[in-house]
Amino acid sequence: MPVPNKLALNALACALLGVLTVSATAVATAADELELAADTMEDDAALDAELDALLDVGAPAGAAAAAGSGIKWSGYAEFAAAYTLPEPDRWSHLRARAELTGSGQLAPRARWKLTARGDVDGAFDLEDQYYPAAVRRDQRRDFMLREAYVDIGHGEWEFRFGRQHIIWGEMVGFFFADVVSARDLRDFLLPEFESMRIGQWAARAEYFGTDTHFELLWIPKPSFDEIGKPGGDFYAFPWLPAGTLVTEHEPSDSVSNGNYGARISHLVDGWDLSAFYYRSYDISPTVYEVTPGAASLRHERLHQLGGTFSKDLGSFVLKGEAVHTRGRGVNTFTPVPGGVLVGLEKTAMVDYAVGVDVPAGSDWRFNAQLYGRWLDEHRPHMISDRSETGVTFQAVHTVGSEIEMELLAVSSLNRSDYMLRPKLTWKFAPAWRAVTGVDVFGGSGDGLFSAYDRSDRAYVELRHWF
């Protein structure tokens, strides 16, 4: 790995000072806004009384104590640096991030939560000769209202209204049945999934029975994936040249364009089974038109039917997910004189994964998965085969309560295409965590991972919770 010269290190120090100063200002501003909103709710005593009268109805026994009036604050501050290794080597992250959460109780079974996050990244000023202007503008700074909701309970039902995360599936390394929440994909699938999710403005009703959980969901105005701009290290369509003018068309705000779905899970003889139906606009965009120097993206209307299962079999846990999707298009690439014609073909598809979690003693844990996608209608000149399969392997070793070592390896079974992610986590104090690791992509052709072969990187993260 090339060693940065003194000029780069001086610039890095200046960038760090700048981003941390801006981050502190963002946290203070977010805290002021959240406290002002909370004070407004606390000052309106008449509204509190009405809410108590309404929401205390159906409260469980023992819940008659007065609701707490205090606001609970929590959050974290984090600095992350990443250095991309292949030529031209460069800083790809010098990011300061702060996330602040406020929560409180309105009545015995009514609570609220508000979470905001702000980022500033000095790498896109330091490396302005490498990244296109559109990428620098997109990733230099960011602010996101991650959650803003109210929970209300009545009997065996819980209702949540507002911006929220909805998680319907949890496999290692990929999103399969987790089809509802949008994601920030500007760093591919590398960050922790919790930090990648983008909340949806939704109304959700959940029924909690003895062995059954039922869920109804309506999203009047969907949120969509954040994929960045052409020329970014992990742009979702790496075959679009840097500098391409991309226009993303999102559906209008009409109520008829909302998303809706239902999910039911049931425990049967130790098997945790679930099934869902989701009618939505695809959270991921599709390229449907390419002209010289420009491209157009759109979000297609989907029907998705899926399910999950898990079972503790004693020495290991077996789990799996599968989703049938109808309405999505797959790009084709047809050679023509002077270039390539990009087309779009609709096809139904099935995405699936099955895996095992295997603990070994008190300090080792292993996970292995087989995953894939099957296309109902396969056309010539599609990048993918009709049936694509791959495997993942994860090994985690803990040393005491402070150190955790992890290796995640992912590989296609159709072609040479892989990702390797060793990392080390050190929890050196109760409220502090340091992480360092390497992300390596390789293979041949246009695989999912080999497309980012020029984005191998080493990174370090330092986080403090408060």
N, C-alpha and C positions, 0 to 999 in steps of 0.2 A: 504493500500500500504506500503510495507516495506521501511524503511528509510535507504538510503545508509550510510555506516559508513564513518569515517574520511579518511581512506585510499582511498576509492572509490572517495570521493570528491576531495582529493588532486590529484588523477590521472585524474579526470575530468578536473580540472583546468589546469593541464599540457596539456591535450589533446586539450582543447579549445585554449590555447595559440599557440599550434603547428598548428592546422588547420587554425586559423585566419591568422597566418604568411604566411603559404603556399598559402592561398586564395589571400592575398594581392599580393604575388609574381605572381600568375597566372593572376590576373587582369592587373598588370603592363606589363607582357609579351604579353598578348592579345592586350592591347592598343598599344604597340610598333609595333606589327605585322600589326594591322589594319591601323595605321598612316603611316607606310612604304608603304603599298599597295595604300593608298589614295594619298600619295605624288607622287608615280610613275605615277598615272593617271593624276594628276595635271600638272606634268612636261612635259607630252607629248602633247604639244600645237597643233602639227599637227594633232594628232588623234582626239583631241577635235573638231578642225575645221571641220574635215570630218564627225564626228558624228553629229555636229550641222546641217551641210548641209543636211545630210540624214534624221535626225529625225525631223527637223523643218517642213518638208513637211507634210501637213495635220494637223498641230497643230491648235487648235481652236483659234478663234479670241481673241485677248487680251493676247496671250501667246508668243508674240514676244520679251518680255523682256529677257535680257541675263540670262542664267542659273547661279544660285549661285555657287560660287566656294568653299564655306566653307563646312566643314564636321560637322555634328551634332552628338554629343556623348550623349548617355543615357545608363541607366542600373540600376542595383541594387546589393546590398550586403545583404546577409541573413544568419542568424544563426538559426538552428533548432535542438531541442533536443527532443527525444522520449524515454519514459521509459516503457518497456513491463512489464505488471503486473503479469500474471500467473507465477507460479514457473516453471523453475527458472527465477525469476525477473531479469531484465538486462537493460542496456542502448542499445537501438536498433538504435538510431541516435544521433550523436553529429556532425552535418554536417555544415560546412561553405560553402556557395555557392556565386559565383559572376557571374553576366551576364553583358556583355558589348555589346552595339550596336553602330555601326557607319553607317551613311547614308549620301547621298549627291545627287546632281543633275548634270547630264551630259549634258542635253539639255532641252528645254521647256517641252518635254514629255518623258524624259528618266531619270530614277533615279536608284540608287543602294542601297542595304542594306546588311549589314554583321553583324551577331550576333553570339557570342561565349559564352559558359558557362563552368565554371570549378567548381568541387566539391572536397572537402576532408572530410572524415568522421572518427573521432577518436574513435567511438564506436567499430569498428572492430579490433582495437588494444587493447582497454580496456577490451573487452569481448572475448578475443581470445580462452578461454576455452569452450565457447558455440558454436561459429560459425565455421563450417568446413573451412579448408584452402581455398577451391575454392570460398566460399562465401566471405571470407575476401578479397581475391584478386580482386574479381569482384566489390565489393562495397566500398572499402577503398578510392578510388579516381576515378574521371571521368572527361573527357573533351569532349565537344560536340560542333561541328559547327552546330548551330541550323538553321541559315538562311544565304544564300549567293546568292543573285539574282539581276538581272537587270530587271527593268520594262520599256517597250517601248509602247507608245501609237500612234495610227494612226486612225483618224476618230472615229468611234464608237467601235473600237477594242482596247483591251489592251493585251499585250503579256508579259509574265513573264518567264524568263529562269534562272534556277539554283535551289539551295536547298530551298524549300519552304514548308509551311503548307497549305494543302488543306482541307477545312472543308465543308462537305456536309450535316451534320446533327448536331443538338444540342438539346439533351434531358438531363434531370437531372439525374446524377448518373451513366449513362451507355453510351456506344457507340453503336448506331444502324446503322443509315444511314451514319455515319462518318466512312467510310470504307477505306479511302485512306491513311491518315497519319499513320505511325507506332507509337507505344507508348512505353514508359518506364513503365513496369508493375511490377517492383521490389518492389513497395509499393502498389500493387493491384490497386484499383480505388480511393485511398485516396487523392492524391495530386490534385491541381487544374488542370483541363484538359489542359489548355494552357501550363503548364510546363511539362506535360506528353508527349506531341506530339513530334515525331521525324520526321524531315522534309524529303521530298522526292526530289531527283534530277530529275527535271521535266521540260518539256516545256508545257506551258499552254497558250491557246488563249481564250479570253473572249469577247463576244459581249454584249454591253449594249444598249438595245433599250428602248422605252418609258415604256412598261409594260413587256418586255421580256429580260431575261438574258440567254445567251447560252455559253457553256463552252466545249472546247476540251482539252484533257489531254493526254500526253505521258510521261511515266517514263521508260527511257532506262535501268536503273539499280536500282531496288527497294531496299528500306530499310525495315527492319523487326522489330517486337517487341523485346524489351530487356526484357527477363523474369527472368534473374538471374540464380542461381545455386541451386540444391537440398540442403535443409537444411536452405535456406533463409526463413525469416518470412512469405513471401507471394509468394513463388515459385509457378509458374503456374500449376504444376502437383504435388500437395502435397502428393499424394500417392506414389511417387518415394522416396525411403529412402535417408536420408542425406548421402552424400558421393558417390552417384551413378555417374558413369562416363557417361556423356551425350555428344553425338555427334550430332550436328545440321548441316544438309545438306542443303545448300542454292543453288538455281539454278545458272548455269554458267552465265558469263557476255555476252552471245550471245544476239544480238539485238532482236532475235526472242523470248527471254525470258522477254522482257519488258512488262510493264503494259500499258493499254490504256483505255480511257473511254470518255463518253460524258454526259453532264447534261444540262437540260433546265428547267428554271423556268418561270412562267407566272402569272400575277396578273389578276384574274377574279372576278369582283364584290366584291372586298375586300378579296378574298381567294388567299393566296400565295401558289401556287402549283408548285411542281417540280417533275421531273422524271430523272432517270439516268441509264446508263448501264456501267458496269466496268468489264473488263477482266484482271485478275491479278493472281499473286501468293499470296496466303494467307499471310497476315502480321503476323498471329499467327501460330506457328508451331503445328504439330500433332505428337503424339507419335505413331510410326508404328512398332517398334520392341523393345522388352524388353528381356534381358538375365540376369542371375544372376550378379548383380553389375554394369550393363551397360544398356543404352537405346539409341535409335536413333530417332531423330526428322527430319521431312521434312516439306516443305511448298508445299501445293497442289495447282494445277491450278484451279481457280474458274471462274465461270460466275455469276455475281451479277446484278440483276435488282431490282431497288427500287424507292421509292418516298417519299416525305414529303408534309405536308400541315400545314397551320396555318391560323387562322381567328380571328380577334378582334371582339367579340360579345358584346362589351360595358362593361358589368360587369365582364367579364372574357375573356381570350384568350384560344381558343381551338387549339391544335396542335397534330401532330402525325407523325410517320415514320414507314416504313415497307421495308424489304429487302428480296428478294428471292435469295437464294444461292444454286448453284449446283456445286458439285465437292468436297465438304468437307467431311472428315471422322469423325466418332464418335467412341470412344473406347468402347470395351466390356470387361467384367471381368468375366471369367468363372472359377468356382472352379474346381481344379484338385487335385489329390493326391499330397500332399506336398506343395501346394501353389495355386496361381491364374494364369491362362493363360490370358494375355492381347492381345486382338485382335483389329481389325479396320474394321468398316463397313461404306461404302459410303452411303450417303443419302442426298437428297435435303432437304432444311429446309427454314422456314420463321421466321424471327425475326421481332418483331413489338412492338410499344409502342404508347399509346394515352394518352394525359394528358391535364390538365387545369392549367392556371396561374390565380390566383384570388387575386387582391389587395384589402385590407381592410383599408380604411382611408389612411393617409399619412405615417404611420409607421409600417404597417403589410403587409405581402405578403405570400400567400400560393400556393403550387403546389402539385398536386396529379396526379399519373400516374398508368396505368395498362400496364404491359409489359409481353412478353411471347416469346416462341419459339415452333414451331410445326415441327415435323420430318415426312417426307414423308414415309420413310422406318424405322420402329422401330423393333429392334431385342431384344431377351431376353438377359439379363445380361448387358444391357446398364445402366449406372448410372442414366440417366434422363428418365422421362416418355416421351411418344410420344408428349404430350402437357404439357409444363411447363408454369405456369403463376405466376406473382408476382405483388406486389404493392409497390409504394414509396409514402412517404408523407414528404413534406418540409415546415417548418414554419420559417419565417424570421421576426424579430422585430428590428427596428432601434430606437435608443435613441439619438435624436439630429443628428448631423453630424459626431459624433465620435465613437459611440458604435453600434455594430450590433450583435444580438444574433440569432443563427440558430440551428435548429434541423432537421436532415435528418434521416428518418427511412425507411428501406427497408425490405420486408418480402416475402418469397415464399408462394404461396397458395397451393402448393402440399404437403408440409411437414413442420416440425418445422425447420426453417432456416432464420436467420435474421441478420441485421446490424443496429446499432444505433450510430449516430454521432452528439452529441451536441458540439457546439463550440462558442467561444466569440471572436469578433474582435474589437480591440481598435485602432483607428486612432488618436493617441495622438498628432501628429504634421503633417503639410502638406506632408512631405516626409517620414514619419515613420508609421509603422503598427506593432502591436503585435497581435498574435493569440494564443489562448490556447483552448484545447478541449480534448475529449476522444473518442476513436474508440472501439466499443464493438461488438464482433461477437459471435453468439450462435446458438443453435439448436441441432438436433440429426442427426446421419447418416452422409452421405458424401455430404451434400449440398454445394452450392457455398460459403456460408459464414461460416457455421459451420466447414468447413475444416480448418479455421483459428482461431478456438476457443482458441488456445494457444497463440494468437498474439494480445490480447487486449492491448491497450496502452494509455497512457496520453502523451500529447505533448505540446510544446510551440515553437513559431516561432517569430523572430524579423527581420523585413526587413526595409532597407533604400534605397530609390530611389535617383538617382542623374542624 
